[in-house]
Amino acid sequence: MSNILVVDDSPAVLKIVRLALSSQGHEIIICESGESALDILKSNTKIKLGIFDFNMPGINGLELIQKSKKTMSGTKLKILILSVESKPEIISKALFEGADAWIVKPFKNEDLINKVNELLEEHDSV
C-alpha cells in the first residue's frame, strides 16, 4: 500500500494511528517531533501522506506543513492534520498553508481510515 509518516508528541496517539492504518496494509513511519519528521521526509521520497499533530513543541504543525511542502516540492505529498484544535480560523490557516484535510481529536478509527483512503486516492489520481 502506501508509505505514511505520522508525527505526534503523544505516544498513545502514535500507537492508535499506527495500529489503525497498518491494519489496512500501509507502511507507517512514526516520530515524535517536527524536526525528526523533516529529516525523514528528506531521506524518504516514497512517503505519500503526512499525518501531523498541530500543537507540538519545537516545530509546530503550521511550520511543519510549510517546511514539508518545501522539502517535498516536486512530489504530491498529502497532509492530514490531527488536532484537538477546532477553531475555524486555525483550520483555515492550516489549509491555506498546504494541509489537505483536518480531523479533530478524539477521532474514530473508521473516520481516520476513510480520510486517509480519500487522500491517497487523490494523491494517486493527480
N, C-alpha and C positions, 0 to 999 in steps of 0.2 A: 504494500500500500504506500503510504506517504510518510516522509520524514517531518516530524513536528517538534518544534522547540517550545518547551513550557518553562516560563520564568515566573517564579513567585517566591517571596521570602517566607512563606508558610509551608513547612514540610508536609503538613496534613493536606493542604490543597494540592501540592505536587503529587502526593500519593493518590488522591482521589482522581485527578485528571489522568495520570499515567495509567491507572487501572482501567478507567472507563474507555480510554482511547486505544490502549494496547489490546483490549478485548475485541476491538474492531479490526485488528491487524496492522495498525500503524506502528511505525518505529518512533518511540518517544525519547527525546533527549531532554533532561531536566537540569535546571540550575537555579540558584537562589539569589542571583543578583544581575542587574543590568550589565555590569561590567563583564561578567562571565558570559552573558548572552552574546555580547558583541564579539568576543573572542571566538565563540563557537560559530557565529554567523560568518566570520571571516574565513574560517577553515572548513566549513561545510556548506558548499553551494547547492546541495541536494535538498535543503530544507525548503518546504513549500509553504509552511504555515508557522507563524509565531503566535503563541498564546501568552499574553503578558498581563501580569498584575499591574495596576495603575499606581498604587501607593506603596512604593518601596524605598528603602534607604539608598543613598548613593544616586545612581541614575534612576530617576522615576519613570513611570510609564510613558509620559509625554516625550521625554528626552529619548527614551528607548525607541519609540516609534520613529522619531526623526532620524536618529543615528542608524537604525536598522534599514530604513529606506535608502540612506546614503550608502551604507555598507553593501547592501544587496541591489544597488542600482543595476539595471540590466536584467534583473530577474523579476519574476512575478510574485514575489513574496506577499502572502496574505497575512493580515494581522487581526487577531481577535483579542479584545481586552476582557479580562475577568476582574471585576472590582466590586467593592461594596458601594462605591460611588454611584449615585443615581441622578445627580443634578443634570438637567438638560444642557446647561452651558458647558459643563465639563465633558460630557459625552460629545457634544457638537465640536468642541475644540479638538478632541482626540480624532474624531472622524475627519475633520478638516486637515489635520496633520498627516493623515495617511492610514489610520486604522480602518478596517473594513467592517467590523461588527463589534458589538458590546454586549456582554452578558453580566447581569448583576448577581453578585454572591449574596446569599447562598443560591445555588442553581441545582436543577435536576440533571442527572447524568444524561437522560434522554434528550433534554434541550441542548446540552453541550454537544453530544454526538451529532444531532441533526444539524446544528450550526456549522460544525466542523465539516461535515459532508457537503453542505451547501457551498462553503468557501472553497473547498478542494475541487468541487465541480467547476466553479467559476475559474479557479486557477488553471485547470486543465483545458478549459474551453477558450481561453484568451490566446 
